[in-house]
Amino acid sequence: MTHKLYWQDPYRTQFTARVVARVEEDHRPGVILNRTCFYPTSGGQPHDTGVLAQIPVVDVTEDPSGRIIHWLAAPLPEDLEEVHGEIDWARRFDFMQQHSGQHLLSAAFQELLYRPTIGFHLTETSLTIDLPGPPPEAEAVEQVLDWVQGVVQQALPITARLYPLEEAIRLPLRKPPRVSGPVRVVEIQGVDWSACGGTHVRQTSEIGHVVITRLERRGDQTRVHFLAGGRAARDHRQRIHVTQQLTAQLSTHLQDLPQAITRLQAQVKESHRAVRQARELLTRAEAQRLIAEAPRTGGVDVVYHLLEPDTMWSMEELMKALISFPSVVALMGAMEKGRARWMAGRSANVPMDMLENLSELKETFDVQGGGAPDLIQGVAPDFDTLEKALHLLQAFAFDLPDLV
Ligand SMILES: [Zn+2]
């Protein structure tokens, strides 16, 4: 077994050790030492990184026999029997803060709300625990966080000790131990006892601020997303930065932001409504203009209109407006996103079966489309075909019997 220096002193960052074995897996070189400060991924806490003999350590694992394997970016020199190692302290201390914060927050949920922790996840960017039941009320969460902050301020010692199993089970452990031999118990003095093999800070004050950022409902469980120490501080600064921009943009105070945004949303909704209304009026006026300019035959106004590529009009809206007037046949086309789109419609009082026209169009030209007796639409292979197809429909319209 590798001697675990990180258990003896989690604040130790440098060490020298004897090379015990060299291994290789998937072309990745690994080395086993007689002792190490490198924590292997285990118990929910990610592995340390750092250097061994100046070579980056990219992963650290522990095999079932308790040997810790340091996976390296390059092989160790052949003749090297002793190595100097140094862990990335910023990364390790962050994990120590988050992990200790987790012990404390789990203890608080247990103590105040009788909710045991049934899951724990820690990565470089996230920290969560899972609780049974739906998300607790906001007020209860505030009490939990106040309790946590109280323990942080007391600067209580956090210690780790190995107990024989029969002694360990007499301690008020939050969870029964899952090992058969001696149990490593991490104690927040007088507050919490947890069987744990991870690394922790030496007193609660080093956990710093603990904040919950999200309560996520997951089936009949709740995932609590939270931050401790440096992560909480950085998150706080980021939120200040964001809210400063928002309060400046909306010329308001932090506490009035939600109201200001609600007001803004109402204004946007009202503007959208007004624009929609104006658009409808304009479209109707444009339809009237097109009808006035269209040739009239047998009492029917035959509108033939090709839309410009950058037009403000929507073909659908314009068509709807055109055939809402009586005695109109409207034929429209446009290039839209590289496709030759066409529409043909008629007013309710015009005796023209558009579906019949569509069959004729399909027989004569290579066009696609569908629709109803009063309105058909589709695409043509190119603009030239589109124009020919619309001209055929125009001829049909000119041939209509006079409206009486
Ligand atoms: Zn722990």
Boltz pocket constraint, residues with backbone or C-beta under 6 A from the ligand:
constraints:
  - pocket:
      binder: B
      contacts: [[A, 99], [A, 100], [A, 103], [A, 186], [A, 194], [A, 196], [A, 197], [A, 198], [A, 199], [A, 200]]
      max_distance: 6.0
